Amino acid sequence: MQILSFIAFTALVAIVSYYKTRNTPNTNSDGYFLGGRSLTAGVIAGSLLLTNLSTEQIVGLNGSAYTSGISVMAWETLAAIAMILTAIFLLPRYLKSGLTTIPQFLSNRFDVTTKTLTSALFLTGYAVVLLPIVLYSGSLAISGMFNVPELLGVTQPQSIWICVWGIGIAGIFYAVFGGLKAVAISDSINAIGLLIGGLLIPIFGLILVGDGSLLDGISVLMNENPEKFKSMGSKTDPVPFHTLFTGMMLVNLFYWGTNQQIIQRALAAKNLQEGQKGLLLAGFIKILGPIIVVLPGIIAYHYFEGQLENADSAYPMLVNAVLPKAFVGFFAAVLFGAILSSFNGALNSSVTLFGLDIYKQHFNKDASERLVVRRGKMFGILLAVFAMFIAPFIANAGSLFAYLQEVNGIYSIPILTIIVVGFATKRVPAIAAKVGLLSGCLLYVISQFVLQPYMVNSAMKKAELNGITDAVGLALAKADAYPHYLDVMAILFVLNIVIMLVIGKFYPRKEAFVQEYTKQVDITPWKHVYLVGGIITLLVVSIYIYFA
């Protein structure tokens, strides 16, 4: 019954997406990549949320919440503020230039080489980090919900391999052969199901904890686990409170404002007003995100009495424990849609970046759109297969969500730096952008993969020599040994800006950069953007004060 309902709902979404795509043909030169500049606020919001709200978020963040409590909600709640900043400051500038990819701006502002380097960084990050993590976390969820090892008579690692390749092949057909329009339409359908299904898990979980009463469940959970309901994380938590004012906002701004996988939805808006409304609607819903991606992890901690061997398995195990069996198939189908959405979004971005920014730019400047699309599809397939081979090995990487965010720092902060400097200055030259990219990547790699392990290992040995053997003492020693990776990101962000400005001071570009209005999109702003943005910000601050 569970498998039949899973197949039925998944097939329904695929058929509707195919029908809608076939009956709303693309009409412009960017049709394959953007589905035309025609997305409305609701589609943009749903697509943004579902692209982000995938299993690396649901499984990974709930795993972090299982261990550390609601302090990890910063990844969701502060995303709302990042969306506001994107809607007010970045999106108008993107649409003014008629951009289809973020690296296009860097080509206009700096030069083609800068654009190519940025596209290559995005593609490397998608191939090595994002796509494999989406596949692995999705496989962990599907395998746990359907108990695939028992169902197929295989081991847990074998079930992960099977699910990874099943999800990957399905994702290739959706993204590579359907384009962004098919992805956006399926996202809008799945977003509704995901919100409904995602809310059912904590509701049923709280009812179970409260012996049939939702309110009693909330009371029991908070009274018996007060340490899990502190919004201000300690220095040993995954998100210490002070990092909200250092690297956390930078990471969120990169993700929601400059990451091609995410921002391409807003770039496809029919006009600036629809794009801004879509971002703000998504930002408002993001405030409710912790109910789906944090609260279940705390419920799992209480229900399983903190005895799970793998924290990242908390969510799928809770789903099996609390959700009525009749609903498991439906929710698995919705979750499968979320997995495909994240996978498709990254894959479609990769196809776009490679086709427009690398193949057409460097290999065949006279290539027709059909040929560019064909080469992009071929690259997308190769990238997906590469990710499918890597994904199962992420099981050895430790905390899923922490691994994702820390490794992403290799390229996220350098790219954000050059975009900020590019918009904020007029005479910083292209060489400064190249130096900023390379220095940012290199310094972060040295910091996190050379200095940090060395300093932490030295601190652990010193702690043991001093007789510190308890988990709390060792955790404090580790936290004090080296700055948090979010602090490192903030330090390098400032350092890279200084480097670029110094280069701009001594070697300025000959002519000041002037952004031209291409008139491809109406950039009249939504009249309520500041009011709604202020309300959302106030709600975020209120949540932190309440749980302080």
KOLLUM-766817 format. One record per residue (C-alpha): residue number from 0; residue in one letter; x, y, z. Coordinates in pm, 1 decimal. Last residue first. Layout:
N
nr, rest, u, v, w
NUM, A, X, Y, Z
...
***
This chain:
548
nr, rest, u, v, w
547, A, 1650.3, 3322.8, 2447.2
546, F, 1352.0, 3136.2, 2301.2
545, Y, 1116.6, 3435.7, 2293.2
544, I, 1392.3, 3681.3, 2198.2
543, Y, 1499.4, 3468.0, 1902.9
542, I, 1142.0, 3434.8, 1777.2
541, S, 1084.9, 3809.4, 1815.2
540, V, 1392.6, 3890.2, 1603.7
539, V, 1259.8, 3672.7, 1319.3
538, L, 913.5, 3827.2, 1341.3
537, L, 1057.9, 4179.8, 1330.4
536, T, 1258.0, 4092.0, 1018.0
535, I, 941.7, 3961.7, 846.3
534, I, 752.6, 4280.9, 931.8
533, G, 1036.8, 4499.3, 800.8
532, G, 1050.9, 4310.6, 471.2
531, V, 675.4, 4349.3, 432.0
530, L, 701.0, 4725.1, 477.9
529, Y, 1011.3, 4760.5, 258.9
528, V, 863.6, 4559.6, -33.4
527, H, 519.4, 4722.6, -20.6
526, K, 551.7, 4932.1, -338.9
525, W, 683.7, 4641.9, -547.0
524, P, 977.4, 4769.9, -750.4
523, T, 949.4, 4880.6, -1117.2
522, I, 1214.9, 4670.7, -1291.2
521, D, 1015.7, 4576.9, -1603.0
520, V, 1227.0, 4309.4, -1773.0
519, Q, 1426.5, 4300.8, -2096.4
518, K, 1486.7, 4674.7, -2068.1
517, T, 1865.3, 4623.1, -2098.8
516, Y, 1941.5, 4879.5, -1827.1
515, E, 2314.8, 4946.4, -1827.7
514, Q, 2544.1, 4915.4, -1526.9
513, V, 2825.3, 5168.6, -1544.0
512, F, 3180.3, 5060.4, -1459.8
511, A, 3428.5, 5347.2, -1434.3
510, E, 3683.3, 5356.7, -1715.3
509, K, 4056.6, 5289.7, -1687.9
508, R, 4029.7, 5015.7, -1428.5
507, P, 4214.4, 5096.7, -1107.1
506, Y, 4564.0, 4956.8, -1038.0
505, F, 4685.0, 5115.0, -711.6
504, K, 4351.8, 5172.3, -538.7
503, G, 4176.5, 4880.6, -706.7
502, I, 4448.0, 4644.0, -582.4
501, V, 4395.6, 4779.8, -231.6
500, L, 4018.0, 4744.6, -270.5
499, M, 4050.2, 4382.0, -380.2
498, I, 4279.2, 4289.3, -90.5
497, V, 4054.8, 4466.7, 159.9
496, I, 3749.4, 4283.0, 26.2
495, N, 3938.9, 3954.6, 49.0
494, L, 4032.6, 4021.6, 413.3
493, V, 3673.9, 4111.7, 506.8
492, F, 3534.5, 3792.4, 354.5
491, L, 3827.4, 3593.3, 495.0
490, I, 3743.3, 3700.2, 849.5
489, A, 3372.3, 3634.0, 798.5
488, M, 3438.8, 3286.4, 659.4
487, V, 3674.3, 3206.8, 947.1
486, D, 3402.1, 3307.4, 1191.4
485, L, 3163.4, 3065.0, 1020.2
484, Y, 3432.4, 2795.4, 1042.6
483, H, 3449.7, 2839.9, 1418.3
482, P, 3785.0, 2972.6, 1535.6
481, Y, 4041.9, 2717.1, 1655.6
480, A, 4137.5, 2537.3, 1976.8
479, D, 3865.1, 2687.4, 2194.6
478, A, 3589.6, 2473.1, 2040.9
477, K, 3801.6, 2157.3, 2071.6
476, A, 3882.2, 2224.3, 2436.5
475, L, 3516.6, 2292.0, 2506.9
474, A, 3413.6, 1963.9, 2339.7
473, L, 3681.0, 1777.2, 2536.6
472, G, 3548.9, 1916.8, 2864.0
471, V, 3189.5, 1829.5, 2779.8
470, A, 3276.6, 1474.6, 2665.9
469, D, 3472.5, 1388.5, 2980.8
468, T, 3840.5, 1297.5, 2948.6
467, I, 4032.7, 1601.2, 3070.3
466, G, 4334.9, 1468.7, 3263.1
465, N, 4578.9, 1742.1, 3165.1
464, L, 4754.6, 1507.2, 2921.1
463, E, 4415.8, 1435.9, 2765.5
462, A, 4352.1, 1807.1, 2716.4
461, K, 4694.9, 1857.8, 2559.0
460, K, 4631.3, 1576.2, 2312.8
459, M, 4292.3, 1722.2, 2222.3
458, A, 4438.9, 2071.5, 2178.2
457, S, 4710.9, 1942.6, 1944.3
456, N, 4453.9, 1754.9, 1738.6
455, V, 4238.3, 2069.3, 1717.1
454, M, 4529.2, 2290.1, 1609.2
453, Y, 4645.7, 2048.6, 1338.5
452, P, 4293.2, 1980.4, 1212.4
451, Q, 4225.3, 2358.6, 1189.9
450, L, 4554.6, 2453.5, 1026.8
449, V, 4543.0, 2212.1, 733.3
448, F, 4188.6, 2143.2, 612.2
447, Q, 3998.7, 2440.3, 745.7
446, S, 4253.7, 2720.2, 725.5
445, I, 4453.5, 2601.7, 425.1
444, V, 4132.9, 2539.0, 228.6
443, Y, 3996.2, 2879.7, 332.9
442, L, 4316.8, 3057.3, 230.8
441, L, 4320.9, 2889.1, -110.1
440, C, 3957.8, 2957.6, -195.8
439, G, 3965.7, 3322.4, -89.0
438, S, 4306.6, 3383.7, -246.5
437, L, 4191.9, 3242.0, -581.1
436, L, 3862.9, 3428.2, -595.9
435, G, 3997.7, 3757.8, -463.3
434, V, 4302.5, 3744.8, -693.1
433, K, 4073.6, 3692.0, -991.8
432, A, 3844.0, 3974.3, -879.1
431, A, 4140.6, 4208.1, -827.0
430, I, 4270.4, 4129.4, -1176.5
429, A, 3933.5, 4237.3, -1316.6
428, P, 3971.6, 4592.3, -1190.3
427, V, 3812.9, 4780.9, -897.0
426, R, 3693.2, 5104.6, -1061.4
425, K, 3316.9, 5118.5, -1005.5
424, T, 3261.0, 4984.4, -656.0
423, A, 2966.9, 4845.9, -458.1
422, F, 2824.6, 4612.3, -723.7
421, G, 3152.9, 4440.9, -812.0
420, V, 3272.4, 4448.2, -451.7
419, V, 2962.1, 4258.2, -343.8
418, I, 2990.2, 4014.1, -636.9
417, I, 3363.1, 3962.6, -573.0
416, T, 3306.4, 3881.0, -208.1
415, L, 3006.1, 3652.5, -261.8
414, I, 3215.3, 3438.3, -496.7
413, P, 3504.3, 3415.1, -247.5
412, I, 3258.5, 3337.2, 36.1
411, S, 3076.5, 3052.9, -139.5
410, Y, 3373.7, 2873.5, -298.6
409, I, 3558.7, 2694.9, -20.3
408, G, 3277.8, 2774.0, 224.7
407, N, 3069.6, 2496.7, 69.8
406, V, 3290.7, 2250.5, 257.9
405, E, 3177.8, 2388.9, 594.1
404, Q, 2809.6, 2407.4, 506.2
403, L, 2776.1, 2056.0, 366.0
402, Y, 2986.5, 1893.1, 638.7
401, A, 2780.7, 2063.0, 909.9
400, F, 2462.1, 1937.3, 745.0
399, L, 2570.5, 1574.7, 719.1
398, S, 2742.5, 1535.3, 1054.9
397, G, 3028.6, 1289.7, 998.2
396, A, 3187.3, 1241.5, 653.8
395, N, 3188.6, 858.8, 640.3
394, A, 2832.6, 828.1, 504.9
393, I, 2944.9, 1070.5, 234.1
392, F, 3085.2, 766.0, 50.1
391, P, 2743.1, 680.9, -96.8
390, A, 2731.0, 1013.6, -290.5
389, I, 3056.7, 993.0, -490.3
388, F, 2948.0, 753.8, -768.0
387, M, 2610.6, 924.2, -806.5
386, A, 2780.5, 1264.5, -827.3
385, F, 2989.1, 1151.2, -1126.2
384, V, 2674.6, 1017.6, -1295.9
383, A, 2501.6, 1352.4, -1241.5
382, L, 2795.8, 1548.3, -1380.3
381, L, 2814.7, 1328.0, -1690.4
380, I, 2441.9, 1373.3, -1751.9
379, G, 2465.5, 1748.9, -1705.4
378, F, 2757.1, 1771.7, -1947.5
377, M, 2557.6, 1593.0, -2215.7
376, K, 2261.1, 1820.2, -2148.5
375, G, 2476.5, 2130.6, -2179.5
374, R, 2616.7, 2005.4, -2509.0
373, R, 2264.8, 1959.1, -2644.1
372, V, 2146.8, 2296.8, -2513.1
371, V, 2441.0, 2475.4, -2673.3
370, L, 2372.4, 2290.4, -3000.7
369, R, 2005.3, 2392.1, -3001.2
368, E, 2093.7, 2751.2, -2908.9
367, S, 2323.3, 2769.5, -3209.6
366, A, 2699.1, 2763.3, -3162.9
365, D, 2890.6, 3060.1, -3303.4
364, K, 3110.0, 3109.9, -2994.9
363, N, 3205.1, 2742.3, -2992.5
362, F, 3453.2, 2629.0, -2727.9
361, H, 3519.3, 2925.6, -2499.7
360, Q, 3201.7, 3129.3, -2452.4
359, K, 2949.8, 2885.0, -2595.2
358, Y, 3088.5, 2592.0, -2396.7
357, I, 3182.6, 2778.7, -2077.2
356, D, 2931.7, 3043.1, -1973.0
355, L, 2622.0, 2951.5, -2171.8
354, G, 2625.8, 2571.6, -2182.7
353, F, 2830.1, 2505.4, -1869.3
352, L, 2642.4, 2748.0, -1649.9
351, T, 2300.7, 2644.8, -1779.7
350, V, 2366.4, 2270.6, -1752.8
349, S, 2506.7, 2320.6, -1404.2
348, S, 2206.1, 2527.0, -1301.4
347, N, 1981.5, 2251.1, -1431.7
346, L, 2174.2, 1999.2, -1223.1
345, A, 2158.6, 2209.9, -907.3
344, G, 1784.6, 2269.3, -943.0
343, N, 1720.4, 1911.0, -1045.7
342, F, 1892.9, 1767.4, -739.4
341, S, 1712.0, 2006.2, -507.7
340, S, 1379.2, 1941.5, -678.2
339, L, 1440.1, 1568.0, -710.2
338, I, 1487.0, 1538.6, -335.0
337, A, 1179.0, 1750.3, -272.2
336, G, 975.9, 1530.1, -506.6
335, F, 1100.9, 1221.6, -323.5
334, L, 986.0, 1386.1, -2.1
333, V, 640.8, 1423.3, -154.7
332, A, 644.2, 1059.6, -265.6
331, A, 764.8, 948.3, 79.3
330, F, 484.3, 1152.5, 231.0
329, F, 223.8, 976.6, 19.4
328, G, 368.2, 631.5, 88.8
327, V, 387.6, 695.5, 464.0
326, F, 31.6, 825.5, 491.7
325, A, -150.9, 491.4, 514.6
324, K, 109.3, 370.2, 762.6
323, P, 10.8, 636.0, 1013.7
322, L, 313.2, 859.2, 1079.3
321, V, 471.7, 832.0, 1423.7
320, A, 741.4, 563.4, 1419.6
319, N, 822.0, 543.3, 1048.6
318, V, 850.0, 921.2, 1027.2
317, L, 1062.5, 925.5, 1342.6
316, M, 1306.4, 678.5, 1187.5
315, P, 1331.0, 889.2, 871.4
314, Y, 1402.8, 1200.4, 1081.7
313, A, 1650.5, 1061.8, 1334.6
312, S, 1875.4, 885.0, 1080.6
311, D, 2108.3, 1186.4, 1067.3
310, A, 2180.1, 1141.1, 1438.3
309, N, 2344.1, 803.1, 1372.5
308, E, 2372.7, 568.3, 1671.9
307, L, 2029.4, 660.9, 1806.0
306, Q, 2004.7, 648.7, 2185.8
305, G, 1892.8, 1003.5, 2265.0
304, E, 1582.1, 878.9, 2441.7
303, F, 1431.1, 753.7, 2113.6
302, Y, 1114.2, 958.2, 2169.2
301, H, 1287.3, 1258.2, 2327.4
300, Y, 1564.8, 1286.3, 2066.4
299, A, 1311.2, 1213.9, 1790.3
298, I, 1091.8, 1500.3, 1913.8
297, I, 1398.9, 1726.2, 1907.1
296, G, 1474.6, 1622.0, 1548.1
295, P, 1109.4, 1668.1, 1453.4
294, L, 1126.7, 2031.1, 1577.9
293, V, 1417.8, 2133.8, 1354.4
292, V, 1336.6, 2088.7, 982.5
291, I, 956.9, 2101.0, 971.6
290, I, 865.7, 2335.7, 1257.1
289, P, 1197.2, 2511.3, 1194.4
288, G, 1066.0, 2623.9, 852.5
287, L, 789.6, 2847.8, 987.4
286, I, 1010.9, 3154.1, 946.4
285, K, 1088.4, 3027.1, 595.2
284, I, 722.9, 3084.6, 502.8
283, F, 780.5, 3458.7, 539.4
282, G, 1098.9, 3443.9, 333.5
281, A, 927.1, 3247.3, 55.2
280, L, 659.1, 3514.5, 39.4
279, L, 932.0, 3780.1, 40.5
278, L, 1119.5, 3614.0, -247.0
277, G, 804.1, 3567.1, -455.5
276, K, 685.9, 3922.7, -393.3
275, Q, 1025.2, 4054.9, -501.7
274, G, 1030.3, 3846.0, -819.0
273, E, 672.0, 3934.5, -906.6
272, Q, 747.0, 4305.8, -863.5
271, L, 1072.5, 4278.0, -1059.7
270, N, 902.6, 4139.5, -1370.7
269, K, 807.2, 3807.2, -1534.1
268, A, 1041.6, 3634.7, -1289.6
267, A, 1300.8, 3397.3, -1442.9
266, L, 1586.4, 3557.5, -1249.9
265, A, 1392.4, 3474.3, -932.4
264, R, 1411.3, 3103.1, -1010.3
263, Q, 1777.3, 3134.9, -1116.4
262, I, 1849.6, 3261.8, -764.5
261, I, 1856.6, 2915.5, -609.9
260, Q, 2086.9, 2698.0, -822.7
259, Q, 2282.0, 3005.5, -932.4
258, N, 2385.0, 3084.7, -574.1
257, T, 2409.1, 3465.2, -550.8
256, G, 2128.9, 3593.3, -329.9
255, W, 1979.7, 3301.8, -141.3
254, Y, 2292.9, 3097.0, -85.7
253, F, 2541.1, 3382.8, -75.6
252, L, 2321.8, 3585.7, 158.0
251, N, 2269.9, 3284.3, 382.2
250, V, 2644.3, 3219.8, 400.1
249, L, 2714.9, 3585.6, 474.8
248, M, 2446.0, 3597.3, 742.8
247, M, 2598.4, 3297.6, 917.5
246, G, 2959.1, 3416.2, 885.4
245, T, 2968.5, 3689.3, 1150.3
244, F, 2659.2, 3817.2, 1328.5
243, L, 2480.2, 3483.3, 1359.3
242, T, 2822.8, 3344.0, 1451.3
241, H, 2784.3, 3501.8, 1797.8
240, F, 2509.3, 3255.0, 1888.2
239, P, 2722.0, 2943.1, 1837.6
238, V, 2584.1, 2734.3, 1548.2
237, P, 2704.8, 2371.0, 1561.1
236, D, 2701.6, 2396.5, 1942.5
235, T, 3024.2, 2397.0, 2147.2
234, K, 3040.5, 2778.5, 2175.7
233, S, 2685.2, 2785.4, 2310.0
232, G, 2379.8, 2832.4, 2090.2
231, M, 2136.3, 3114.6, 2159.7
230, S, 1793.5, 2986.0, 2058.2
229, K, 1764.4, 2762.8, 2363.1
228, F, 1494.0, 2499.0, 2339.1
227, K, 1700.2, 2176.4, 2350.6
226, E, 1827.5, 2241.9, 2704.7
225, P, 1467.9, 2243.6, 2828.4
224, N, 1421.5, 1874.2, 2738.9
223, E, 1171.2, 1736.1, 2992.0
222, N, 966.4, 2054.0, 3024.5
221, M, 977.1, 2146.4, 2655.9
220, L, 882.8, 1802.2, 2522.7
219, V, 623.3, 1734.6, 2791.4
218, S, 452.0, 2070.5, 2734.9
217, I, 449.6, 2034.2, 2356.8
216, G, 310.5, 1681.4, 2387.1
215, D, 46.3, 1797.9, 2633.5
214, L, -67.8, 2049.2, 2373.0
213, L, -90.3, 1782.0, 2102.4
212, S, -279.5, 1538.1, 2323.1
211, G, -294.1, 1165.6, 2248.8
210, D, -32.4, 1043.1, 2491.5
209, G, 160.9, 1373.2, 2479.9
208, V, 469.3, 1224.7, 2310.9
207, L, 249.0, 1054.8, 2051.0
206, I, 50.1, 1373.8, 1988.7
205, L, 376.8, 1564.6, 1958.7
204, G, 505.0, 1320.6, 1696.5
203, F, 176.3, 1326.2, 1504.7
202, I, 197.9, 1705.7, 1482.6
201, P, 574.8, 1705.3, 1422.5
200, I, 533.3, 1468.5, 1124.1
199, L, 210.1, 1621.1, 989.5
198, L, 375.9, 1957.7, 924.8
197, G, 617.4, 1808.4, 672.1
196, G, 333.8, 1627.9, 496.9
195, I, 133.2, 1946.6, 450.2
194, L, 434.1, 2160.7, 359.8
193, L, 571.6, 1888.0, 133.6
192, G, 239.7, 1836.2, -41.3
191, I, 204.0, 2205.7, -117.2
190, A, 565.6, 2234.2, -232.2
189, N, 525.6, 1924.2, -451.7
188, I, 288.0, 2097.0, -689.3
187, S, 493.9, 2416.5, -714.2
186, D, 815.4, 2217.9, -750.2
185, S, 670.2, 2010.9, -1037.0
184, I, 601.7, 2336.7, -1221.1
183, A, 946.4, 2482.3, -1147.4
182, V, 1129.2, 2164.7, -1255.3
181, A, 933.2, 2138.4, -1579.2
180, K, 1012.0, 2505.2, -1650.8
179, L, 1377.1, 2461.9, -1559.3
178, G, 1446.1, 2211.6, -1835.8
177, G, 1256.2, 1889.3, -1903.1
176, F, 1521.3, 1665.0, -2056.3
175, V, 1813.2, 1752.7, -1831.4
174, A, 1617.7, 1830.4, -1516.1
173, Y, 1344.9, 1566.1, -1499.4
172, F, 1518.9, 1284.6, -1686.1
171, I, 1844.8, 1334.3, -1496.5
170, G, 1662.0, 1347.3, -1163.8
169, A, 1502.6, 1006.6, -1223.6
168, I, 1847.1, 859.9, -1294.1
167, G, 1991.2, 1016.1, -979.7
166, I, 1706.9, 905.7, -754.8
165, G, 1740.0, 543.2, -864.9
164, W, 2120.8, 558.2, -851.8
163, V, 2126.3, 691.8, -498.9
162, C, 1850.7, 452.6, -385.9
161, I, 2043.7, 144.5, -498.4
160, W, 2373.7, 266.7, -352.2
159, I, 2204.4, 348.4, -20.7
158, S, 2040.6, 2.8, -12.8
157, Q, 2383.6, -155.8, -61.3
156, P, 2521.9, 36.4, 236.0
155, Q, 2228.3, -81.9, 452.4
154, T, 2267.4, -445.9, 349.2
153, V, 2032.5, -615.8, 105.0
152, G, 1720.5, -831.5, 129.2
151, L, 1512.6, -608.4, -94.1
150, L, 1242.2, -509.2, 155.9
149, E, 1463.8, -563.8, 459.5
148, P, 1738.4, -333.1, 333.0
147, V, 1476.7, -95.4, 182.5
146, N, 1308.2, -14.1, 512.2
145, F, 1057.0, 200.2, 322.9
144, M, 1108.0, 511.1, 539.4
143, G, 1473.8, 439.5, 614.4
142, S, 1578.8, 374.4, 254.6
141, I, 1386.2, 678.4, 134.3
140, A, 1544.9, 905.7, 396.1
139, L, 1902.0, 778.1, 362.7
138, S, 1868.6, 787.6, -15.4
137, G, 1761.9, 1149.1, -1.9
136, S, 2052.0, 1236.0, 225.9
135, Y, 2295.1, 1061.7, -9.6
134, L, 2156.9, 1209.3, -331.2
133, V, 2135.6, 1563.7, -194.7
132, I, 2485.3, 1526.7, -47.1
131, P, 2628.5, 1401.6, -378.2
130, L, 2470.5, 1691.7, -571.6
129, L, 2586.2, 1960.9, -327.2
128, V, 2948.2, 1872.6, -253.9
127, V, 3171.7, 1739.9, -532.4
126, A, 2967.1, 1806.7, -846.1
125, Y, 2776.6, 2115.8, -732.7
124, G, 3085.0, 2273.4, -577.2
123, T, 3293.5, 2203.1, -886.2
122, L, 3023.8, 2351.3, -1109.5
121, F, 2999.7, 2667.4, -899.0
120, L, 3378.3, 2705.3, -894.5
119, A, 3396.4, 2654.8, -1273.1
118, S, 3126.1, 2917.2, -1323.7
117, T, 3325.3, 3158.3, -1107.9
116, L, 3647.9, 3094.0, -1299.4
115, T, 3466.0, 3139.4, -1631.8
114, K, 3310.1, 3468.2, -1524.1
113, T, 3642.5, 3599.8, -1402.9
112, T, 3799.3, 3498.9, -1734.0
111, V, 3525.1, 3678.4, -1925.1
110, D, 3595.9, 4013.1, -1762.8
109, F, 3513.8, 4241.0, -1466.5
108, R, 3170.0, 4399.7, -1446.6
107, N, 3011.1, 4254.2, -1760.9
106, S, 3168.4, 3911.2, -1715.0
105, L, 3090.4, 3919.4, -1345.7
104, F, 2728.3, 3995.2, -1427.6
103, Q, 2715.3, 3693.1, -1658.3
102, P, 2855.3, 3481.6, -1372.2
101, I, 2516.5, 3520.2, -1199.6
100, T, 2330.9, 3347.8, -1483.8
99, T, 2032.4, 3458.7, -1695.5
98, L, 2094.5, 3829.8, -1643.5
97, G, 1879.9, 4102.1, -1798.5
96, S, 2108.7, 4375.6, -1665.6
95, K, 1827.3, 4549.3, -1476.8
94, L, 1704.5, 4207.6, -1368.2
93, Y, 2021.5, 4138.2, -1172.8
92, R, 2036.8, 4487.7, -1025.8
91, P, 1675.6, 4476.3, -908.2
90, L, 1739.4, 4125.9, -763.9
89, L, 2039.3, 4229.0, -552.9
88, F, 1928.4, 4513.6, -326.7
87, I, 1566.1, 4483.5, -217.2
86, A, 1475.0, 4122.6, -299.4
85, T, 1818.7, 3987.2, -206.7
84, L, 1822.5, 4175.9, 122.0
83, I, 1476.3, 4041.7, 203.5
82, M, 1581.8, 3689.8, 106.9
81, A, 1881.5, 3713.1, 341.4
80, I, 1644.8, 3819.5, 619.5
79, A, 1430.1, 3509.4, 563.7
78, A, 1740.1, 3288.6, 551.3
77, L, 1803.5, 3403.2, 906.3
76, T, 1512.0, 3186.2, 1018.7
75, E, 1620.1, 2871.1, 833.2
74, W, 1993.7, 2828.3, 894.6
73, A, 1944.3, 2996.6, 1230.3
72, M, 1722.9, 2702.6, 1332.5
71, V, 2044.5, 2533.5, 1447.3
70, S, 1993.8, 2683.9, 1793.7
69, I, 1679.6, 2469.8, 1817.7
68, G, 1841.9, 2166.9, 1979.5
67, S, 2200.7, 2035.8, 1965.6
66, T, 2209.3, 1664.0, 1885.6
65, Y, 1859.6, 1593.8, 1755.0
64, A, 1861.5, 1947.8, 1611.8
63, S, 2169.2, 1857.8, 1404.4
62, G, 1996.5, 1544.5, 1272.2
61, N, 1684.5, 1750.6, 1205.4
60, L, 1905.9, 1986.7, 1008.0
59, G, 2057.8, 1708.1, 796.1
58, V, 1743.2, 1506.4, 724.0
57, I, 1517.2, 1798.6, 637.0
56, Q, 1787.2, 2026.7, 495.1
55, E, 1992.3, 1772.0, 299.0
54, T, 1655.3, 1609.2, 233.6
53, S, 1515.2, 1899.9, 41.0
52, L, 1371.7, 2230.1, 149.9
51, N, 1599.7, 2448.6, -62.2
50, T, 1460.7, 2360.2, -404.0
49, L, 1119.6, 2324.7, -241.7
48, L, 1126.8, 2671.9, -96.3
47, L, 1256.8, 2849.1, -405.2
46, S, 1013.0, 2665.2, -634.6
45, G, 716.1, 2745.3, -415.0
44, A, 816.2, 3110.5, -386.8
43, I, 889.0, 3146.4, -759.0
42, V, 564.3, 2973.9, -855.5
41, G, 366.3, 3198.7, -622.3
40, A, 540.7, 3517.2, -735.4
39, T, 495.3, 3450.1, -1107.3
38, L, 739.1, 3288.2, -1349.6
37, S, 734.2, 3426.8, -1704.8
36, R, 1084.5, 3517.4, -1811.1
35, G, 1097.7, 3217.5, -2046.2
34, G, 1144.7, 2861.0, -1923.0
33, L, 1475.0, 2974.4, -1782.5
32, F, 1734.4, 2742.1, -1929.8
31, Y, 1545.9, 2593.4, -2218.5
30, G, 1378.2, 2919.7, -2311.7
29, D, 1683.4, 3144.0, -2302.4
28, S, 1648.8, 3241.2, -2666.5
27, N, 1284.5, 3322.5, -2623.4
26, T, 950.7, 3151.8, -2680.0
25, N, 936.8, 2851.0, -2452.0
24, P, 626.5, 2639.1, -2496.7
23, T, 340.1, 2642.4, -2246.5
22, N, 134.9, 2335.5, -2345.1
21, R, 420.4, 2084.7, -2340.1
20, T, 548.2, 2209.9, -2004.3
19, K, 204.8, 2193.1, -1845.2
18, Y, 149.5, 1838.2, -1971.9
17, Y, 491.2, 1719.3, -1857.7
16, S, 452.4, 1872.9, -1512.5
15, V, 103.3, 1723.4, -1476.6
14, I, 227.9, 1378.6, -1579.6
13, A, 531.0, 1389.5, -1347.2
12, V, 323.5, 1503.8, -1050.3
11, L, 70.3, 1224.0, -1105.9
10, A, 345.6, 961.8, -1144.0
9, T, 496.9, 1057.4, -807.8
8, F, 154.0, 1044.7, -641.8
7, A, 74.7, 697.5, -779.9
6, I, 419.4, 548.2, -717.2
5, F, 423.6, 651.3, -350.6
4, S, 62.9, 539.5, -302.6
3, L, 154.5, 198.4, -445.1
2, I, 468.5, 170.4, -230.1
1, Q, 279.2, 242.5, 89.9
0, M, 0.0, 0.0, 0.0
***
